[in-house]
Amino acid sequence: MTTIQRSLVLAAAMLLTALAAVFDIIPAAFAEYTPLGLLVFLPWALSGQRQCSLRKSKES
């Protein structure tokens, strides 16, 4: 998955959370912290690596 695709997936998840809060599907207090939670629980959103470090060390 490219960086652009990861960014679009993350943005879509944040927008869906905001829409769910607007239509009272989830509480607004929960929706306030969801973007931070998405960045914490989706570590691939922050990392730029495409391979794990263990795999890189074996190939070297």
C-alpha positions in Angstrom: 0.0 0.0 0.0 1.5 3.3 -1.0 1.7 6.4 1.3 -1.1 8.1 -0.6 -3.4 5.1 -0.2 -2.6 4.9 3.6 -3.3 8.6 3.9 -6.6 8.3 2.1 -7.7 5.4 4.2 -6.9 7.3 7.4 -8.7 10.4 6.1 -11.8 8.4 5.2 -11.9 6.8 8.6 -11.7 10.2 10.3 -14.5 11.6 8.0 -16.7 8.6 8.7 -16.2 9.2 12.4 -17.2 12.8 12.1 -20.3 12.0 10.1 -21.3 9.4 12.7 -21.0 12.0 15.4 -23.0 14.5 13.4 -25.9 12.0 13.0 -25.7 11.0 16.7 -24.6 7.4 15.9 -21.6 7.9 18.3 -21.2 10.5 21.1 -19.4 13.7 20.2 -17.1 13.3 23.2 -15.9 10.0 21.7 -15.5 11.5 18.2 -13.2 14.3 19.6 -10.5 11.8 20.4 -11.0 9.4 17.5 -8.4 11.0 15.2 -5.7 10.6 17.9 -6.9 7.1 18.6 -6.7 6.2 14.9 -3.1 7.3 14.8 -2.2 5.3 17.9 -3.9 2.1 16.9 -2.9 2.2 13.2 0.9 2.5 13.4 1.3 2.0 9.7 -0.3 5.4 9.2 2.7 7.1 10.8 5.5 4.9 9.6 7.0 5.3 6.2 8.6 1.8 6.1 7.2 -0.8 3.9 9.0 -3.7 5.5 9.5 -4.6 9.1 13.0 -4.1 10.6 13.5 -7.9 11.1 13.0 -8.6 7.4 15.4 -5.9 6.4 18.2 -7.2 8.7 17.9 -10.7 7.2 18.2 -9.4 3.7 21.3 -7.4 4.4 
